[in-house]
Amino acid sequence: MKFSHLIYALFLVGLFVSCAKDKLVEYTDNRYNTEAFESSNVRLVNLGGSNQVVVNGDSLTNFVVRAGDSDPLSGRYPATKYFPEDGRLGTLWNVPQDLLNDENKADVAITLVAYQGIGIGLEKEFEIHDDGLPVDYYTLLGDYYNVGLPEIIVVPRGEESPRNPENCKVRLINFSEKPGESQQHQEVIEELYGPVSLAWSDGTSIAEQLNSVPVGEVSEYVEIPYGTYQLKVLAEDQRQLPSSGSPTMDYMTSSISFIENRTAVIPTYLTYNPIATFKPGGVYTVVVYSQPFEYPNINDPEYTHDQMQNGFRIIADVDPPTNNTYARIQFVNAKPEQGEISLKVGGKSTATASFGNYTEYLTTVHGKYKFEAVSNNSSLATLDYDVKAGDNYTVWLYRNASGRDSLVVSHNNLSGVTYAGGTATQDASYERNVSNFYTDLRFFNLNTSFPYATFTSDNGRPFNNNGRAFDERSTEQLTPGFIPWVHPNVRLLQLVGSTDIQPLKIMAYQATQNTTPGTWADEVPVRTSQEFITRPALYDVRGNMPMMDIGSYSVALIGQQTEDTRYNSRMIIVKHTK
């Protein structure tokens, strides 16, 4: 009996061992080549649309062509040693050191291979040289498409960090050109050729060094505070240049257009200028160059074609890692009383703001702080707060129901990410959408004359969040000082698709604990979406304004109903992007 038990035990051991051996198979590693190549000081900035590169006679890309959407492998390309993701040349390429010869030189040839699309005149051959300093080789489309500048332009690249680590650096390059031979029989479009300036979103100047940069010239780098900005490039007469990636454009305004009744091209007067985050320690170039943009066909505007127009692109010369150090803080004075008030954060202070106004941002290191509202060296209110790195805050001073001055804090989501609210995939990755061209609104009640306030669009209608997740409680029955935080943003659509659409109205209602929207508060002036435009004069050159401006905004009901009309109830608009 003992012998049989021993045999049985040995059988089980053998079974387990054999199973273990079956699992010891050699798996094939199909990951992209992740070998790290030491980079030279040379970078290719490919603005001419090429997708293949040959260095010293050796093809480094795959030269594979897919037969359009009918090809089952459309959009998928085999990796190569130096291009491990898709085997194709992109916009930026840091040339590896091992491709340079003993004299730190290499012969480069680039071209475009495609099933359809432009290709004439895109073959370029040139020599690159690493002389020990960072340098960019900018490649443009060439004389068949544009005239005025060489096809290859060598530009020194700055990699020195900003003197102030809270800042970033930015410069402007003007490589604008006039149309070449290929554009002679195209539709007539506006000319955006000439000196250009880099400006804030409202068109105001950033720095003198970034104003009126001539064609073919490169400005010096200028330090600006890190942050989330919608920078704009302006012609001498204040016309806005579009950015790469623009939707279909109008011929004579270069603004985003839509088609009405399948026949008419309607401009929105809103030029595509994306919102971008400029990180602390980052170094950036805004380059203007002639590139293909999409326009409606003149006789059949439902269909489109590409034409060359001068536009801009933002390029990171130094893209630092995630910001784990700094935060940005803005102060709003919603206290219904006369006086200039500032916010102290540690050893720093914001500028002062009077009732209904807000300050520029203050940059601070993350950590625990005491926020203190100060007027004439007197402390009005304090709040202990843990400031997180990478976050963007607005601190509001208001008078609460007890008559005391109070501070509340709102976090501003400037990522452009929205959640569609569905359940596709376990991690909801397909339900998250990101945009760099958006108008987001958030609402607050800081008025104790309104125990409950509801915000609506025209005639008491709830806001339509256009298929994105939105908590209606973020606009309904808001109590004074409450900060909505669950899906609080309303995203407005820019392209309404009809000339009959008017600017959106924003209205305030006296709600109750049990009713919404309640009674229209006609004593509170109605605001419109066009009032989001910080500086309407920017659009004078176009003769018309868009329905709204781009950016992240808060709308707050402030003031109180008293005999002093200076502090009557009103809605203020606070902008969080610049």
C-alpha distance (Angstrom), angle and dihedral (degrees) to the residues before:
residue distance angle dihedral
M1 . . .
K2 3.80 . .
F3 3.80 89.0 .
S4 3.83 91.7 54.6
H5 3.83 90.6 49.5
L6 3.80 89.4 52.3
I7 3.81 91.7 50.5
Y8 3.81 89.9 49.4
A9 3.81 92.2 50.4
L10 3.80 92.0 49.6
F11 3.79 89.1 49.6
L12 3.83 91.2 55.0
V13 3.81 92.1 47.9
G14 3.78 90.3 51.0
L15 3.77 90.7 48.5
F16 3.82 92.9 53.0
V17 3.80 92.5 45.8
S18 3.78 92.0 49.8
C19 3.81 90.4 50.3
A20 3.79 90.6 50.7
K21 3.79 91.2 51.6
D22 3.79 91.0 51.9
K23 3.82 89.3 60.4
L24 3.81 94.5 53.2
V25 3.81 94.9 90.7
E26 3.79 125.0 143.9
Y27 3.79 109.4 -113.8
T28 3.77 121.2 -151.6
D29 3.81 113.2 -120.5
N30 3.81 105.2 -136.1
R31 3.75 96.1 173.8
Y32 3.80 121.3 128.6
N33 3.77 114.5 -89.7
T34 3.80 103.2 -86.0
E35 3.80 96.3 -178.2
A36 3.80 110.2 140.4
F37 3.80 115.5 -128.7
E38 3.78 120.7 -159.6
S39 3.77 106.4 -115.7
S40 3.77 125.1 -132.5
N41 3.80 122.3 -140.7
V42 3.81 90.0 -99.7
R43 3.79 122.8 98.0
L44 3.80 128.0 -178.7
V45 3.80 114.4 -139.9
N46 3.78 101.5 -163.9
L47 3.82 107.4 -157.7
G48 3.79 94.1 151.0
G49 3.79 99.1 75.9
S50 3.81 97.4 -111.2
N51 3.80 117.7 153.2
Q52 3.81 103.8 -178.4
V53 3.79 131.4 62.6
V54 3.81 135.7 -169.2
V55 3.81 120.4 -167.7
N56 3.80 121.1 -166.5
G57 3.80 89.2 -15.1
D58 3.80 94.3 -53.7
S59 3.82 118.8 117.5
L60 3.80 107.5 -130.1
T61 3.81 96.2 179.0
N62 3.79 129.4 58.6
F63 3.84 102.3 -111.2
V64 3.82 87.9 -148.7
V65 3.82 119.2 155.4
R66 3.80 122.8 -157.7
A67 3.80 119.6 -153.1
G68 3.78 97.6 -123.8
D69 3.80 126.5 -95.1
S70 3.80 91.6 -31.5
D71 3.79 90.2 67.4
P72 3.85 109.4 94.4
L73 3.82 87.4 -143.2
S74 3.80 94.2 49.6
G75 3.79 110.4 148.5
R76 3.81 92.8 13.1
Y77 3.79 120.0 104.2
P78 3.80 132.0 175.8
A79 3.79 116.9 -103.2
T80 3.77 123.0 -116.8
K81 3.78 131.7 -157.1
Y82 3.80 96.1 -97.0
F83 3.81 96.3 31.7
P84 3.81 103.1 43.5
E85 3.80 98.8 172.3
D86 3.80 105.9 54.3
G87 3.79 106.5 -17.6
R88 3.81 93.1 -115.6
L89 3.79 135.6 112.9
G90 3.80 113.4 -107.8
T91 3.79 132.5 -170.8
L92 3.81 95.7 -74.8
W93 3.79 128.7 35.5
N94 3.79 126.2 171.2
V95 3.79 103.8 -150.2
P96 3.84 111.2 -127.3
Q97 3.79 116.0 -120.5
D98 3.81 93.4 -126.5
L99 3.82 90.5 66.7
L100 3.81 92.1 63.8
N101 3.80 121.8 86.5
D102 3.80 128.1 -130.5
E103 3.81 89.5 -76.4
N104 3.82 90.8 52.3
K105 3.80 90.7 -111.4
A106 3.80 135.7 121.9
D107 3.80 138.1 -178.4
V108 3.80 111.8 -123.1
A109 3.80 130.4 -167.2
I110 3.80 122.7 -177.5
T111 3.78 131.7 -176.9
L112 3.79 144.4 155.0
V113 3.79 125.1 -107.3
A114 3.79 116.8 -175.5
Y115 3.79 141.7 146.9
Q116 3.80 89.9 -121.6
G117 3.78 137.1 -2.7
I118 3.78 139.5 64.5
G119 3.76 117.0 -23.8
I120 3.80 109.3 139.9
G121 3.78 113.3 116.4
L122 3.80 95.5 4.4
E123 3.80 95.9 116.7
K124 3.80 110.0 105.7
E125 3.79 131.5 174.6
F126 3.78 123.7 -169.5
E127 3.78 143.7 145.5
I128 3.78 123.0 -111.6
H129 3.79 124.5 -154.7
D130 3.79 130.5 -166.9
D131 3.80 106.9 -151.7
G132 3.80 94.1 173.3
L133 3.81 98.3 -89.4
P134 3.83 127.6 93.4
V135 3.79 109.7 -94.5
D136 3.80 137.3 172.0
Y137 3.80 126.5 -147.1
Y138 3.80 105.4 -151.6
T139 3.81 113.2 -158.8
L140 3.82 117.2 -159.8
L141 3.80 129.7 -166.3
G142 3.79 96.2 -98.6
D143 3.80 140.6 -128.3
Y144 3.80 97.1 -55.6
Y145 3.79 88.9 66.2
N146 3.81 104.0 23.9
V147 3.78 137.7 11.1
G148 3.77 133.5 -154.1
L149 3.81 107.2 62.9
P150 3.82 138.0 53.5
E151 3.80 118.0 -93.2
I152 3.82 91.4 -121.2
I153 3.81 121.7 42.5
V154 3.80 123.0 -179.8
V155 3.82 114.8 -145.3
P156 3.83 127.2 179.5
R157 3.81 111.2 -120.6
G158 3.78 122.3 -139.9
E159 3.80 116.4 -136.2
E160 3.79 98.9 162.0
S161 3.80 111.7 119.5
P162 3.81 120.4 -117.8
R163 3.80 114.8 -87.6
N164 3.80 88.4 -123.5
P165 3.83 108.8 52.8
E166 3.82 89.7 -149.4
N167 3.79 89.4 64.7
C168 3.78 138.5 70.1
K169 3.79 129.6 -150.1
V170 3.79 128.8 -123.2
R171 3.79 135.7 -179.8
L172 3.81 137.2 -179.2
I173 3.81 127.2 -128.3
N174 3.81 119.4 -167.8
F175 3.80 111.6 -153.8
S176 3.81 94.8 151.5
E177 3.80 115.9 151.2
K178 3.79 141.4 -176.2
P179 3.84 123.2 -108.2
G180 3.79 117.3 -81.6
E181 3.80 134.3 -151.0
S182 3.81 95.2 -64.9
Q183 3.81 91.3 60.8
Q184 3.81 98.6 52.2
H185 3.80 95.2 99.5
Q186 3.81 97.8 36.1
E187 3.80 126.8 107.0
V188 3.80 119.5 -74.0
I189 3.81 110.7 -99.0
E190 3.78 133.0 173.4
E191 3.78 118.1 -81.9
L192 3.80 115.4 -118.2
Y193 3.80 96.8 176.4
G194 3.79 123.1 129.3
P195 3.81 141.3 48.8
V196 3.81 115.3 -9.7
S197 3.81 137.4 -165.2
L198 3.79 133.2 -151.2
A199 3.81 112.7 -131.0
W200 3.78 143.4 170.4
S201 3.80 117.7 -96.3
D202 3.82 92.5 -87.0
G203 3.80 91.8 53.4
T204 3.80 96.7 -106.3
S205 3.79 117.9 139.4
I206 3.80 120.5 -93.3
A207 3.80 96.1 -163.0
E208 3.79 138.0 -22.5
Q209 3.81 90.6 -113.4
L210 3.82 89.6 63.1
N211 3.81 95.4 51.2
S212 3.83 125.6 102.0
V213 3.81 97.3 -6.8
P214 3.84 105.8 -173.0
V215 3.80 124.4 -127.0
G216 3.79 111.2 -79.3
E217 3.80 93.7 16.7
V218 3.81 133.2 117.6
S219 3.80 121.4 -146.0
E220 3.77 123.5 -140.8
Y221 3.79 119.8 -101.8
V222 3.81 116.8 -90.2
E223 3.81 125.7 -160.1
I224 3.80 118.0 -127.2
P225 3.82 130.5 169.7
Y226 3.78 112.7 -87.9
G227 3.79 113.6 -105.1
T228 3.79 148.9 110.9
Y229 3.79 110.3 -63.0
Q230 3.77 142.2 170.2
L231 3.79 98.3 -145.7
K232 3.79 117.3 -167.9
V233 3.79 132.8 -155.1
L234 3.80 113.1 -142.8
A235 3.78 133.1 -165.3
E236 3.80 118.2 -134.1
D237 3.82 91.2 -89.1
Q238 3.85 92.5 49.9
R239 3.81 96.3 -102.2
Q240 3.80 110.3 149.7
L241 3.80 120.9 -121.3
P242 3.82 117.7 -139.6
S243 3.78 123.7 -119.4
S244 3.79 129.2 -126.6
G245 3.79 111.1 -81.9
S246 3.79 96.4 36.4
P247 3.81 117.9 159.5
T248 3.81 117.6 -119.5
M249 3.81 109.6 -43.7
D250 3.79 136.3 -144.8
Y251 3.81 115.4 -113.0
M252 3.80 101.2 -124.8
T253 3.82 103.6 27.9
S254 3.83 101.6 36.1
S255 3.80 85.6 -138.6
I256 3.78 124.9 133.4
S257 3.80 109.5 -81.2
F258 3.79 137.9 -162.0
I259 3.78 132.2 -160.9
E260 3.80 120.3 -115.9
N261 3.82 121.5 -159.9
R262 3.81 88.8 -8.6
T263 3.81 90.2 -79.3
A264 3.82 113.6 62.8
V265 3.81 126.3 71.8
I266 3.82 107.5 -143.8
P267 3.84 119.1 -166.3
T268 3.79 118.3 -142.1
Y269 3.84 92.0 -158.5
L270 3.79 85.2 -132.6
T271 3.80 111.8 121.5
Y272 3.78 117.9 -152.8
N273 3.82 105.9 -108.4
P274 3.82 109.9 153.6
I275 3.80 125.8 -138.3
A276 3.81 110.6 -117.3
T277 3.79 137.2 -178.5
F278 3.79 116.1 -125.3
K279 3.80 107.6 -160.5
P280 3.81 126.5 -142.9
G281 3.79 108.2 -93.5
G282 3.81 92.2 18.7
V283 3.80 125.3 135.1
Y284 3.81 117.4 -151.6
T285 3.79 140.1 -176.5
V286 3.79 124.3 -156.1
V287 3.80 105.9 -158.8
V288 3.81 125.4 -168.4
Y289 3.80 115.6 -154.4
S290 3.80 140.8 148.1
Q291 3.80 111.1 -91.3
P292 3.82 139.4 156.8
F293 3.81 116.4 -80.5
E294 3.79 127.8 -179.4
Y295 3.83 119.2 -108.0
P296 3.83 131.5 175.2
N297 3.79 117.4 -104.5
I298 3.80 107.4 -103.5
N299 3.82 95.1 -132.4
D300 3.79 97.6 34.7
P301 3.81 108.4 24.8
E302 3.80 93.9 -179.6
Y303 3.79 85.1 77.1
T304 3.77 125.7 58.5
H305 3.77 141.9 -152.6
D306 3.80 136.2 -169.2
Q307 3.79 124.5 -105.1
M308 3.78 131.4 175.2
Q309 3.79 116.5 -103.6
N310 3.78 133.3 159.2
G311 3.78 111.9 -102.5
F312 3.78 138.1 146.7
R313 3.79 141.7 -110.9
I314 3.82 131.1 -164.4
I315 3.81 114.6 -130.1
A316 3.80 126.6 -172.3
D317 3.80 110.8 -133.4
V318 3.80 89.2 178.6
D319 3.79 115.7 15.3
P320 3.80 106.9 -170.4
P321 3.81 123.1 -154.6
T322 3.79 124.6 -94.1
N323 3.79 113.6 -49.1
N324 3.80 105.1 -105.8
T325 3.80 96.4 160.7
Y326 3.79 117.2 47.2
A327 3.80 138.8 55.6
R328 3.81 132.7 -172.8
I329 3.82 123.9 -129.5
Q330 3.81 129.6 -169.5
F331 3.82 126.7 -171.9
V332 3.83 128.4 -143.9
N333 3.80 123.4 -168.9
A334 3.82 107.3 -146.8
K335 3.80 94.5 156.7
P336 3.84 108.5 124.1
E337 3.76 96.3 -132.9
Q338 3.78 139.0 90.4
G339 3.78 118.5 -93.4
E340 3.79 145.2 82.2
I341 3.79 112.7 -95.8
S342 3.81 131.9 -173.3
L343 3.79 134.4 -171.9
K344 3.80 121.8 -122.3
V345 3.80 116.6 -150.8
G346 3.78 111.4 -178.8
G347 3.79 106.5 -55.9
K348 3.80 93.9 -17.6
S349 3.80 133.4 80.9
T350 3.78 134.0 -161.6
A351 3.78 121.1 -130.5
T352 3.80 116.4 -88.2
A353 3.79 123.6 -89.8
S354 3.78 131.0 -164.9
F355 3.81 124.2 -142.7
G356 3.79 111.9 -53.6
N357 3.81 95.6 12.7
Y358 3.79 135.7 103.2
T359 3.79 137.2 -150.7
E360 3.77 136.3 -123.9
Y361 3.79 115.2 -94.7
L362 3.78 124.0 -80.3
T363 3.82 119.3 -148.0
T364 3.80 119.3 -141.3
V365 3.79 139.6 166.1
H366 3.80 115.2 -101.3
G367 3.79 117.6 -98.1
K368 3.79 143.6 93.5
Y369 3.80 114.1 -46.8
K370 3.75 142.2 173.1
F371 3.80 109.0 -126.7
E372 3.79 109.6 -150.2
A373 3.80 128.0 -173.8
V374 3.80 108.1 -147.3
S375 3.81 133.4 -170.0
N376 3.81 122.1 177.6
N377 3.82 89.5 -14.6
S378 3.81 90.1 -55.9
S379 3.79 120.4 122.5
L380 3.82 112.7 -126.0
A381 3.80 101.8 175.1
T382 3.79 139.8 -11.6
L383 3.79 135.4 -158.2
D384 3.81 130.2 -176.1
Y385 3.79 110.1 -136.1
D386 3.81 139.1 173.7
V387 3.81 107.1 -134.5
K388 3.82 114.1 -153.7
A389 3.80 124.5 -149.2
G390 3.78 115.3 -104.0
D391 3.81 94.2 18.6
N392 3.78 127.7 124.8
Y393 3.81 117.7 -143.2
T394 3.78 139.3 -173.0
V395 3.81 116.3 -160.1
W396 3.81 114.7 -156.5
L397 3.81 125.5 -158.9
Y398 3.82 113.9 -157.9
R399 3.81 139.7 149.5
N400 3.80 111.9 -105.3
A401 3.81 129.4 -144.7
S402 3.81 90.6 -88.2
G403 3.79 90.7 57.7
R404 3.80 93.8 -109.4
D405 3.79 125.4 130.4
S406 3.81 109.5 -112.5
L407 3.79 138.8 -177.8
V408 3.81 124.5 -140.9
V409 3.80 128.1 178.6
S410 3.80 130.9 -142.8
H411 3.80 126.4 -167.5
N412 3.79 114.5 -136.3
N413 3.80 118.9 -143.4
L414 3.80 104.6 -145.9
S415 3.80 95.8 162.3
G416 3.80 95.5 97.2
V417 3.81 88.9 -131.4
T418 3.80 118.6 138.7
Y419 3.78 131.8 179.8
A420 3.79 118.0 -131.8
G421 3.80 92.7 -151.4
G422 3.79 97.8 -125.6
T423 3.79 131.9 118.4
A424 3.80 102.9 -122.2
T425 3.83 109.0 149.2
Q426 3.77 124.3 -3.3
D427 3.80 94.5 -90.5
A428 3.84 93.4 40.7
S429 3.81 90.2 -127.0
Y430 3.80 91.0 145.2
E431 3.79 90.2 52.5
R432 3.78 94.2 60.9
N433 3.77 118.5 88.6
V434 3.78 128.3 -173.2
S435 3.79 128.0 -159.2
N436 3.79 132.9 177.2
F437 3.80 92.9 -163.3
Y438 3.78 111.8 58.4
T439 3.81 147.1 123.9
D440 3.81 112.7 -136.4
L441 3.81 124.6 -177.7
R442 3.79 130.2 -165.5
F443 3.82 126.2 -174.8
F444 3.82 134.4 -142.4
N445 3.79 136.1 178.2
L446 3.82 112.1 -145.1
N447 3.80 95.9 155.9
T448 3.82 118.2 101.5
S449 3.81 90.5 -162.3
F450 3.81 83.6 73.8
P451 3.84 109.1 58.0
Y452 3.81 85.1 179.7
A453 3.81 123.3 18.7
T454 3.79 129.7 -174.2
F455 3.79 124.3 -166.2
T456 3.81 120.4 -151.8
S457 3.76 141.5 169.0
D458 3.83 123.0 -119.4
N459 3.81 116.1 -15.3
G460 3.79 96.0 -7.7
R461 3.79 96.3 -55.4
P462 3.82 115.9 149.8
F463 3.77 116.6 -112.1
N464 3.79 116.4 -93.4
N465 3.77 110.3 -134.3
N466 3.80 91.9 -164.5
G467 3.79 100.0 -123.7
R468 3.79 97.2 -40.9
A469 3.78 126.5 119.2
F470 3.78 111.5 -91.8
D471 3.79 133.0 166.3
E472 3.81 108.1 -137.5
R473 3.80 88.7 -152.5
S474 3.80 86.0 72.0
T475 3.81 89.1 74.1
E476 3.80 103.2 23.6
Q477 3.83 131.7 79.6
L478 3.79 93.8 -10.6
T479 3.79 114.3 -179.0
P480 3.83 121.2 -145.2
G481 3.79 111.8 -78.6
F482 3.81 96.0 8.2
I483 3.83 113.1 138.8
P484 3.84 111.9 -152.3
W485 3.79 109.9 -145.3
V486 3.83 109.7 165.5
H487 3.82 107.9 90.8
P488 3.81 90.2 -35.7
N489 3.82 100.4 164.3
V490 3.78 125.4 97.9
R491 3.80 110.5 -153.9
L492 3.78 114.8 -150.8
L493 3.79 121.3 -150.7
Q494 3.79 116.1 -124.3
L495 3.78 100.4 -163.8
V496 3.77 104.9 62.1
G497 3.80 95.6 168.3
S498 3.80 99.7 -138.8
T499 3.79 136.3 78.8
D500 3.82 88.6 -142.2
I501 3.81 93.0 69.3
Q502 3.80 114.1 104.6
P503 3.82 127.6 -159.0
L504 3.78 111.9 -72.1
K505 3.81 116.4 -99.7
I506 3.81 123.7 -137.9
M507 3.80 115.9 -154.5
A508 3.82 134.2 -176.8
Y509 3.82 123.6 -139.9
Q510 3.80 134.5 -166.8
A511 3.80 100.6 -124.3
T512 3.79 128.7 179.9
Q513 3.76 132.8 -142.1
N514 3.80 89.3 -92.8
T515 3.82 104.8 29.6
T516 3.79 135.8 58.9
P517 2.94 142.2 -142.8
G518 3.81 84.5 6.1
T519 3.80 123.7 174.2
W520 3.77 120.2 -6.5
A521 3.82 109.5 -111.9
D522 3.79 96.7 -136.9
E523 3.80 89.8 176.1
V524 3.82 87.9 70.3
P525 3.82 110.5 78.5
V526 3.80 113.5 -119.8
R527 3.81 114.2 -115.7
T528 3.80 125.0 -150.2
S529 3.78 132.6 -150.0
Q530 3.81 90.5 -111.9
E531 3.80 87.6 66.8
F532 3.80 87.5 70.5
I533 3.81 85.2 74.9
T534 3.79 101.2 99.6
R535 3.80 96.0 -162.2
P536 3.82 114.1 21.4
A537 3.82 91.0 -176.1
L538 3.81 87.8 75.8
Y539 3.81 88.0 73.6
D540 3.82 97.3 47.1
V541 3.80 90.5 97.9
R542 3.83 89.5 60.2
G543 3.80 94.4 47.3
N544 3.78 92.2 -131.5
M545 3.80 141.0 58.1
P546 3.81 129.7 -131.2
M547 3.80 120.6 -112.2
M548 3.80 90.3 -104.1
D549 3.78 142.0 -15.6
I550 3.78 130.8 -105.9
G551 3.80 122.9 -103.6
S552 3.79 147.5 68.1
Y553 3.81 116.0 -62.4
S554 3.79 141.8 178.6
V555 3.81 121.3 -150.8
A556 3.81 113.0 -158.4
L557 3.79 130.7 -174.7
I558 3.81 105.7 -139.3
G559 3.81 140.0 162.8
Q560 3.79 128.9 49.4
Q561 3.78 139.5 -105.8
T562 3.82 103.9 -99.0
E563 3.78 137.4 130.3
D564 3.81 89.4 -98.3
T565 3.80 101.5 89.1
R566 3.80 91.9 -166.5
Y567 3.79 88.9 78.1
N568 3.79 101.4 34.7
S569 3.79 118.1 142.8
R570 3.78 114.3 -76.1
M571 3.78 142.3 150.3
I572 3.79 118.1 -112.2
I573 3.79 126.6 -161.7
V574 3.81 117.7 -139.1
K575 3.80 118.6 -169.1
H576 3.80 120.3 -150.2
T577 3.82 99.7 -174.5
K578 3.79 122.9 61.3
